[in-house]
Amino acid sequence: MVSVLTQRSPHEAENPFEANLRESFCSIEPNLRPPFPLTIPTPDQYSNLNRAILYGILTEPSFFKVHIKHLHGIVTDGYEYFTCLLVRLVTKSYDKLVGPARRQLVLAAHEMVRVSAVGLDCLLVVLLRQIYGGDFTEENLWLCLEMLRLLSGDRALLLEEQPSVLTGALYVFLRLLADHCRASGVPKIESLRKMEIEFCVKMLRENFSLCLTIGKDLVRLLQDLVHVPDFCAFWRDLLYNPSSFGVDRFSDISMIYSTQTPKWYFLLRITPEMESRLRFLMTRVKFGSQKRYQIWFAKKFLAGPEKNSVIIDIVRFICCAHHPSNDIIHSDIIPRWALLGWLLKSSMKNYIEANSKLALFYDWLFFDEKVESTIMNVEPAILLMVHSLPKYADITNSLLEFLFILLDGYDLERKELVARGICGAFRALLRKGVVQSYDVLISCDMVSSDLKERLVKLLSDC
C-alpha cells in the first residue's frame, strides 16, 4: 500500500504506528463528517476516535477545520491523549513524514497551543528538537521559521502557562543563530535570521529573570554571537550595566557562571534519534567494537561541512546529560572519553573545533564540587587526555593547550574565578579517584615541555 503519510521504500514495511492511525481512520471514516454522532464514546472508542481524527488532519488538509471542530467536540481529557499521539508521531516519524503531513502537523501544534492542551510542553520541545543545526535545506529552515512564528505569536500565553518552553526555545535559537549568522548564499536565511535575532533579544531584554534559569550555558551560547550587532548592546549591559535588566540581586555575570544548566537543555540540540543512537553506543557497544556504529552515525548525522557543527552539542550532551552508572563505568562498554576523542578527531572547521573543546571544558571553568553532578561533567576531558597517551599525544597536547588558553583569556576580569574553577576540577578528580595521579601527563616525553611546565605550576598552586 502506498503511504500518504510517510516516505518509505517499496519493500519497507508500514510503520506500526502509522498503520494504527490509518486503521482507526478507515474503521470510522463515515463518522468523521458532520453531523457528528452525539453518543458519548467508551474509553476505547475515544482513543480510536482521537487516532482517526489525527490521521484525517494529517492526510486531508481540506478538512482540517472539520476534524479540529470534531476534536474540540469530543475531547474529555484536556487533549492529553491527542497530544501524546502528536509527540509520538514527531519523535518516531517526523523525518519520514511527507511535506503536506508535516505542514498539517504544525497546524495541529498551533491549535494545541491555542487550547492550552495537556502535554503541550512536550510537544513543542520535540518539535524544536527536529530542527537540525548546520542544515540549510528548505524543509529544515521551514520548520525553524514555523516554530519561530508559533512561539512568537503565542508568546504571552506561553509566558504565563509554559515559561520553560520559551527558555528552551531561546537556547535553541541562540545556538541556531551561531550557524545561521555564518551562512552565506543561502536563500531565505536572512529573513529567518532577523526573526531569530528579534525573538532572542526580546526574550533577553523583557524576560531576563526567566532566561537566567538556563544557567551558565546561556553565556556560552551568547559569546558565539558577540560579533552580531544586535547583541553588542546586550553584552555591554551584561558586563558593565547589569542593573539595567531590573533583576533583584543580579549584579555580575559571575552569578550566571555559578548556575548549573539543567540537563534537559542539552537534549534540545540533538534529535531524539541522535540521542537514542548515542545512548546505545554508551550503554550497549563494547570498547573496540564501535567503529561500524561510528561510521553509520557519521554518515547519518555528520555528513557535510556545516552539519558537523552538531558535534558541539553532542559533546555537551555526553559530558552533562549522559552520566553512566558504576556498572557501565567498570564494564567493557565504550567509555564517554573514547567517543569524545573520536568526535574531536573528525574533520571540522576551526570554529567548530574550538567550540567543541570549549563544550568539553566549560564545566572546568566554574567547577563547584558542592554540586553533585559536576564531577561527572569534568571527568571525560581528563580521561581523554590521560588515555590518549602515548598513541594519540596530539589530542592530549591540543586539549591541554586549549585549557591554558581558557585559563589565560576566557574572562580577563574574572581570571581568578576561572583559575579557581580549573584548580578545583583537578583537585576533585584526584580526590575522587578518577585519576590516581597526574604523573602520566607530567612525565610523558610526548607532551610539550611548555605545557608540562605550566601544568606543574598550576597543580602546585592548587
RANOR-V722705 format. One record per residue. N is the residue number from 0. RES is the residue in three letters. SS is DSSP state (h for helix, s for strand, l for the rest). PSI is psi in whole degrees, -180 to 180 (999 if undefined). OMEGA is omega in whole degrees, -180 to 180 (* if undefined). Layout:
n->(N	N)
res->(RES	RES)
ss->(SS	SS)
psi->(PSI	PSI)
omega->(OMEGA	OMEGA)
This chain:
n->(0	1	2	3	4	5	6	7	8	9	10	11	12	13	14	15	16	17	18	19	20	21	22	23	24	25	26	27	28	29	30	31	32	33	34	35	36	37	38	39	40	41	42	43	44	45	46	47	48	49	50	51	52	53	54	55	56	57	58	59	60	61	62	63	64	65	66	67	68	69	70	71	72	73	74	75	76	77	78	79	80	81	82	83	84	85	86	87	88	89	90	91	92	93	94	95	96	97	98	99	100	101	102	103	104	105	106	107	108	109	110	111	112	113	114	115	116	117	118	119	120	121	122	123	124	125	126	127	128	129	130	131	132	133	134	135	136	137	138	139	140	141	142	143	144	145	146	147	148	149	150	151	152	153	154	155	156	157	158	159	160	161	162	163	164	165	166	167	168	169	170	171	172	173	174	175	176	177	178	179	180	181	182	183	184	185	186	187	188	189	190	191	192	193	194	195	196	197	198	199	200	201	202	203	204	205	206	207	208	209	210	211	212	213	214	215	216	217	218	219	220	221	222	223	224	225	226	227	228	229	230	231	232	233	234	235	236	237	238	239	240	241	242	243	244	245	246	247	248	249	250	251	252	253	254	255	256	257	258	259	260	261	262	263	264	265	266	267	268	269	270	271	272	273	274	275	276	277	278	279	280	281	282	283	284	285	286	287	288	289	290	291	292	293	294	295	296	297	298	299	300	301	302	303	304	305	306	307	308	309	310	311	312	313	314	315	316	317	318	319	320	321	322	323	324	325	326	327	328	329	330	331	332	333	334	335	336	337	338	339	340	341	342	343	344	345	346	347	348	349	350	351	352	353	354	355	356	357	358	359	360	361	362	363	364	365	366	367	368	369	370	371	372	373	374	375	376	377	378	379	380	381	382	383	384	385	386	387	388	389	390	391	392	393	394	395	396	397	398	399	400	401	402	403	404	405	406	407	408	409	410	411	412	413	414	415	416	417	418	419	420	421	422	423	424	425	426	427	428	429	430	431	432	433	434	435	436	437	438	439	440	441	442	443	444	445	446	447	448	449	450	451	452	453	454	455	456	457	458	459	460	461)
res->(MET	VAL	SER	VAL	LEU	THR	GLN	ARG	SER	PRO	HIS	GLU	ALA	GLU	ASN	PRO	PHE	GLU	ALA	ASN	LEU	ARG	GLU	SER	PHE	CYS	SER	ILE	GLU	PRO	ASN	LEU	ARG	PRO	PRO	PHE	PRO	LEU	THR	ILE	PRO	THR	PRO	ASP	GLN	TYR	SER	ASN	LEU	ASN	ARG	ALA	ILE	LEU	TYR	GLY	ILE	LEU	THR	GLU	PRO	SER	PHE	PHE	LYS	VAL	HIS	ILE	LYS	HIS	LEU	HIS	GLY	ILE	VAL	THR	ASP	GLY	TYR	GLU	TYR	PHE	THR	CYS	LEU	LEU	VAL	ARG	LEU	VAL	THR	LYS	SER	TYR	ASP	LYS	LEU	VAL	GLY	PRO	ALA	ARG	ARG	GLN	LEU	VAL	LEU	ALA	ALA	HIS	GLU	MET	VAL	ARG	VAL	SER	ALA	VAL	GLY	LEU	ASP	CYS	LEU	LEU	VAL	VAL	LEU	LEU	ARG	GLN	ILE	TYR	GLY	GLY	ASP	PHE	THR	GLU	GLU	ASN	LEU	TRP	LEU	CYS	LEU	GLU	MET	LEU	ARG	LEU	LEU	SER	GLY	ASP	ARG	ALA	LEU	LEU	LEU	GLU	GLU	GLN	PRO	SER	VAL	LEU	THR	GLY	ALA	LEU	TYR	VAL	PHE	LEU	ARG	LEU	LEU	ALA	ASP	HIS	CYS	ARG	ALA	SER	GLY	VAL	PRO	LYS	ILE	GLU	SER	LEU	ARG	LYS	MET	GLU	ILE	GLU	PHE	CYS	VAL	LYS	MET	LEU	ARG	GLU	ASN	PHE	SER	LEU	CYS	LEU	THR	ILE	GLY	LYS	ASP	LEU	VAL	ARG	LEU	LEU	GLN	ASP	LEU	VAL	HIS	VAL	PRO	ASP	PHE	CYS	ALA	PHE	TRP	ARG	ASP	LEU	LEU	TYR	ASN	PRO	SER	SER	PHE	GLY	VAL	ASP	ARG	PHE	SER	ASP	ILE	SER	MET	ILE	TYR	SER	THR	GLN	THR	PRO	LYS	TRP	TYR	PHE	LEU	LEU	ARG	ILE	THR	PRO	GLU	MET	GLU	SER	ARG	LEU	ARG	PHE	LEU	MET	THR	ARG	VAL	LYS	PHE	GLY	SER	GLN	LYS	ARG	TYR	GLN	ILE	TRP	PHE	ALA	LYS	LYS	PHE	LEU	ALA	GLY	PRO	GLU	LYS	ASN	SER	VAL	ILE	ILE	ASP	ILE	VAL	ARG	PHE	ILE	CYS	CYS	ALA	HIS	HIS	PRO	SER	ASN	ASP	ILE	ILE	HIS	SER	ASP	ILE	ILE	PRO	ARG	TRP	ALA	LEU	LEU	GLY	TRP	LEU	LEU	LYS	SER	SER	MET	LYS	ASN	TYR	ILE	GLU	ALA	ASN	SER	LYS	LEU	ALA	LEU	PHE	TYR	ASP	TRP	LEU	PHE	PHE	ASP	GLU	LYS	VAL	GLU	SER	THR	ILE	MET	ASN	VAL	GLU	PRO	ALA	ILE	LEU	LEU	MET	VAL	HIS	SER	LEU	PRO	LYS	TYR	ALA	ASP	ILE	THR	ASN	SER	LEU	LEU	GLU	PHE	LEU	PHE	ILE	LEU	LEU	ASP	GLY	TYR	ASP	LEU	GLU	ARG	LYS	GLU	LEU	VAL	ALA	ARG	GLY	ILE	CYS	GLY	ALA	PHE	ARG	ALA	LEU	LEU	ARG	LYS	GLY	VAL	VAL	GLN	SER	TYR	ASP	VAL	LEU	ILE	SER	CYS	ASP	MET	VAL	SER	SER	ASP	LEU	LYS	GLU	ARG	LEU	VAL	LYS	LEU	LEU	SER	ASP	CYS)
ss->(l	l	l	l	l	s	l	l	l	l	l	l	l	l	l	h	h	h	h	h	h	h	h	h	h	h	h	h	h	h	h	h	l	l	l	l	l	l	l	l	l	l	h	h	h	h	h	h	h	h	h	h	h	h	h	h	h	h	h	l	h	h	h	h	h	h	h	h	h	h	h	h	h	h	l	l	l	l	l	h	h	h	h	h	h	h	h	h	h	h	h	h	h	h	h	h	s	l	h	h	h	h	h	h	h	h	h	h	h	h	h	h	h	h	l	l	l	l	l	h	h	h	h	h	h	h	h	h	l	l	l	l	l	l	l	l	l	h	h	h	h	h	h	h	h	h	h	h	h	h	h	h	h	l	h	h	h	h	h	h	h	l	h	h	h	h	h	h	h	h	h	h	h	h	h	h	h	h	h	h	l	l	l	l	l	l	l	l	h	h	h	h	h	h	h	h	h	h	h	h	h	h	h	h	h	h	l	h	h	h	h	h	h	h	l	l	h	h	h	h	h	h	h	l	l	l	l	l	h	h	h	h	h	h	h	h	h	h	h	h	l	h	h	h	h	l	l	l	l	l	l	l	l	h	h	h	h	l	l	l	l	l	l	h	h	h	h	l	l	l	l	h	h	h	h	h	h	h	h	h	h	h	h	h	l	s	l	l	l	l	h	h	h	h	h	h	h	h	h	h	h	h	l	l	l	l	h	h	h	h	h	h	h	h	h	h	h	h	h	h	l	l	l	l	l	h	h	h	h	l	l	l	s	l	l	h	h	h	h	h	h	h	h	h	l	l	l	l	l	h	h	h	h	h	h	h	h	h	h	h	h	h	h	h	h	l	l	l	l	l	l	l	l	h	h	h	h	h	h	h	h	h	h	h	h	h	h	l	l	l	l	l	h	h	h	h	h	h	h	h	h	h	h	h	h	h	h	h	h	l	l	h	h	h	h	h	h	h	h	h	h	h	h	h	h	h	h	h	h	h	h	l	l	l	l	l	l	l	h	h	h	h	h	l	l	l	l	l	h	h	h	h	h	h	h	h	h	h	h	h	h	l)
psi->(132	129	139	4	-44	159	130	156	160	-29	5	135	152	137	129	-36	-43	-42	-39	-44	-45	-43	-39	-43	-48	-32	-26	23	-42	-26	3	12	145	152	137	148	144	-3	148	122	151	168	-43	-41	-36	-46	-43	-40	-42	-44	-41	-44	-41	-45	-41	-43	-42	-30	-10	74	-35	-17	18	-51	-35	-47	-39	-41	-41	-45	-47	-34	-27	-11	135	-2	24	24	16	-47	-42	-43	-39	-39	-43	-44	-44	-41	-46	-45	-43	-28	2	-45	-27	-8	140	158	-50	-38	-37	-41	-39	-36	-44	-37	-41	-37	-42	-44	-38	-32	-44	-35	6	54	147	129	9	-40	-43	-40	-47	-37	-45	-29	-42	-35	-13	-6	117	136	145	9	113	24	157	-42	-40	-43	-33	-47	-40	-46	-44	-39	-36	-45	-43	-50	-35	-42	-33	29	-44	-43	-43	-35	-36	-40	-29	59	-32	-28	-38	-37	-35	-41	-39	-45	-46	-49	-28	-42	-42	-36	-36	-37	-44	-30	-18	-10	140	148	20	118	142	-5	-32	-46	-37	-44	-41	-42	-40	-45	-45	-44	-48	-46	-39	-43	-46	-39	-42	-19	45	-38	-42	-41	-29	-22	-16	-33	-163	-25	-14	-43	-41	-41	-41	-34	-22	-6	13	-23	-9	120	-40	-20	-8	-47	-38	-45	-40	-45	-39	-39	-38	-11	56	-25	-18	-17	-10	31	118	139	0	112	-7	150	-24	-23	-29	-40	-35	0	120	139	123	146	-33	-23	-33	-16	-19	-27	11	143	159	-38	-42	-44	-45	-44	-41	-44	-35	-46	-42	2	-16	-24	130	144	124	-16	15	-10	-47	-31	-39	-39	-45	-45	-44	-42	-38	-43	-18	4	128	145	-28	-31	-29	6	-18	-14	-37	-46	-34	-41	-45	-41	-47	-43	-41	-22	-5	98	105	154	165	-35	-43	-43	-39	12	-172	18	146	125	161	-41	-35	-39	-40	-40	-42	-44	-42	-18	-5	153	122	162	158	-41	-32	-41	-46	-43	-29	-39	-38	-42	-36	-41	-2	-38	-20	-37	-30	37	135	106	-18	-24	115	-40	-14	-28	-35	-25	-33	-14	-46	-37	-46	-39	-35	-44	-42	-48	-11	-15	141	-11	-40	54	-24	-35	-46	-47	-44	-43	-42	-43	-43	-38	-40	-31	-42	-42	-40	-31	5	-47	96	-34	-14	38	-37	-38	-45	-43	-40	-40	-47	-44	-41	-38	-46	-44	-46	-39	-36	-45	-35	-5	15	-40	150	-32	173	14	-35	-32	-38	-32	-9	127	-19	-3	134	135	-36	-42	-40	-41	-44	-39	-43	-45	-43	-46	-34	-33	-23	999)
omega->(178	-178	174	-175	-177	175	175	-179	-177	-176	-179	-180	179	177	-177	-180	177	179	179	178	-178	180	177	-180	-178	-176	-177	-175	-180	-178	-178	175	178	1	-178	178	-178	-179	178	-177	172	178	179	178	180	179	180	180	177	180	-180	180	179	179	178	178	-175	-172	-179	-177	-177	179	-177	-177	179	-179	179	178	178	179	179	-177	-175	-171	180	-174	-179	180	-175	-178	179	179	176	177	179	180	-180	179	-180	-176	-173	-167	-172	-177	-176	-180	174	-176	180	179	177	-179	177	178	179	175	178	178	175	-178	179	174	-177	-177	-179	-176	173	-178	-179	-178	179	-180	-178	179	-179	175	177	-178	179	178	-179	172	178	-179	-176	175	-176	-178	-179	178	177	-180	178	180	-179	179	175	180	-180	-175	179	-178	-179	-175	-178	179	-179	177	-178	-171	-177	-176	-179	177	-180	176	175	178	177	178	-178	-173	172	-180	179	180	179	176	-175	179	178	-177	176	179	179	-180	175	-175	-176	180	177	-180	179	179	179	180	-180	179	-176	-179	179	177	-177	-177	-173	-176	-174	180	177	-179	-179	-180	176	179	-169	179	172	179	179	179	-177	-176	177	-179	-176	-180	-179	-174	-177	-180	-177	-179	178	179	179	180	-179	-177	-169	-179	-175	-180	-178	-179	176	179	-180	175	174	-174	-178	-180	180	177	175	178	-174	-179	180	175	179	-173	-172	178	-177	176	-171	-177	169	-177	176	179	178	178	-179	-179	180	180	176	179	-172	178	-173	-172	-179	178	-176	-180	-171	-169	-177	177	179	178	178	-178	-179	179	-176	-168	-172	-177	180	-175	-179	-175	-177	171	178	176	178	-177	178	178	179	178	-178	-178	-167	-173	176	179	-176	177	177	179	179	-178	-177	179	178	176	-180	-179	-178	-176	-179	178	178	178	177	-180	-178	177	179	176	-178	178	-175	-177	177	178	-179	-180	176	177	176	178	180	-173	-169	-179	176	-171	-176	-174	178	-176	179	177	-168	-172	-170	179	178	179	-177	-177	-175	-176	-178	179	177	179	-178	-174	177	179	-3	-170	-178	-177	179	178	-180	179	-179	-178	178	179	-179	179	179	174	177	179	-176	-168	-177	178	-173	-178	180	-176	180	179	180	179	179	179	-179	177	179	179	179	-179	-177	180	178	-177	-179	178	176	170	-179	176	177	-179	-178	177	-174	-174	-177	-179	-176	173	-179	-179	178	180	178	179	179	-180	178	180	-180	-179	178	178	-179	*)
